[in-house]
Amino acid sequence: MDKKLAVVALGGNALLRGDERGTIEEQNVNSYNTLKNLIYLIKDGYDLVISHGNGPQVGNILMRNDAGQEVYDIPAMPLDICVADSQGGIAYMIERTLRNILKEEGIDKNIVSIVTQVIVDKNDSAFEDYTKRVGRIYTKAQADELSAKKAWQFKSSPKADDAYRRVVPSPLPIEILNEKVVEGLVRDGNIVIASGGGGIPVYYDDNKMIQPLEAVIDKDNASSLLAANIGADEFYILTDVPYVYADYNKPTQRVLEFLDAADTKKYLAEGTFGEGNMSPKIKAALNFVEKGGQKSVITEATKLEDRSIGTRITLNY
């Protein structure tokens, strides 16, 4: 049987929960508990590319940035450098933890981490309308104070009352640099960690030179593009719920276990999914199957081994 290739996108909250301080001890425990669930795919013979979010982590880096500048006059680094910092740190944590898990399971595999740059359009409308939530949750009063003091922008969180998070630009990914390197490595049997945090946002200038941009790319969009471009069979988005729900947290809430492209588009048009919550994941999953992927799966990391749990999106039923 031919081996299948899967791209698995881990949410930033898979490594750092919203109610945690972000200590390395907390992130080490969360990394282990999340990555342990990928053993099912590895044992089932899948070649594997792992991507990850960085919303909580890059938000913390930005706050360290500001604190260092205010207290010690350390020059602040731009957002693209902060994204690169988070990408390298999280990839190291994932690689080290997964190597230990593979050793526990008696599996001999190499793991390669790639610091990934992603081409975006410098004129993307995202630079006018900030949507990407990063960092910790604040109250409305705290958000107003920080907005006045630092000119940060905030949006309310859909998951709680009086909860606000900082928002930054989130342009659409156009091209994943080194995607053919990723494909070659994973087809040779290596586990590859790539496109972390959505990738470092860059663009081509008029001379075709690569220049940085201050933004955070949505990791599900970037992972979906990478999965399609390297010919992955399946695309997994691991989040904090076992299924996609219609009318989440409303009296009419219901599980959506199987979706085809037509129904997915209909639900999106009707606003069935939260725009700042599940909707971006649905769009990324849909894009993958429309570009030739066999299926996308959205589920909770701890439910990955149970094939009966999770929402599956395919082109047709």
Secondary structure as GFF3:
##gff-version 3
##sequence-region A 1 317
A	DSSP	beta_strand	5	10	.	.	.	ID=ss1
A	DSSP	three_ten_helix	12	14	.	.	.	ID=ss2
A	DSSP	alpha_helix	24	35	.	.	.	ID=ss3
A	DSSP	three_ten_helix	36	38	.	.	.	ID=ss4
A	DSSP	alpha_helix	39	43	.	.	.	ID=ss5
A	DSSP	beta_strand	47	52	.	.	.	ID=ss6
A	DSSP	alpha_helix	55	72	.	.	.	ID=ss7
A	DSSP	alpha_helix	79	105	.	.	.	ID=ss8
A	DSSP	beta_strand	111	113	.	.	.	ID=ss9
A	DSSP	beta_strand	117	119	.	.	.	ID=ss10
A	DSSP	three_ten_helix	125	127	.	.	.	ID=ss11
A	DSSP	beta_strand	132	138	.	.	.	ID=ss12
A	DSSP	alpha_helix	140	150	.	.	.	ID=ss13
A	DSSP	beta_strand	153	156	.	.	.	ID=ss14
A	DSSP	beta_strand	164	168	.	.	.	ID=ss15
A	DSSP	beta_strand	175	176	.	.	.	ID=ss16
A	DSSP	alpha_helix	179	187	.	.	.	ID=ss17
A	DSSP	beta_strand	191	193	.	.	.	ID=ss18
A	DSSP	three_ten_helix	196	198	.	.	.	ID=ss19
A	DSSP	beta_strand	200	204	.	.	.	ID=ss20
A	DSSP	beta_strand	210	212	.	.	.	ID=ss21
A	DSSP	alpha_helix	219	229	.	.	.	ID=ss22
A	DSSP	beta_strand	234	239	.	.	.	ID=ss23
A	DSSP	beta_strand	244	246	.	.	.	ID=ss24
A	DSSP	beta_strand	254	256	.	.	.	ID=ss25
A	DSSP	beta_strand	258	260	.	.	.	ID=ss26
A	DSSP	alpha_helix	261	269	.	.	.	ID=ss27
A	DSSP	alpha_helix	279	290	.	.	.	ID=ss28
A	DSSP	beta_strand	295	300	.	.	.	ID=ss29
A	DSSP	three_ten_helix	301	303	.	.	.	ID=ss30
A	DSSP	beta_strand	311	314	.	.	.	ID=ss31
###
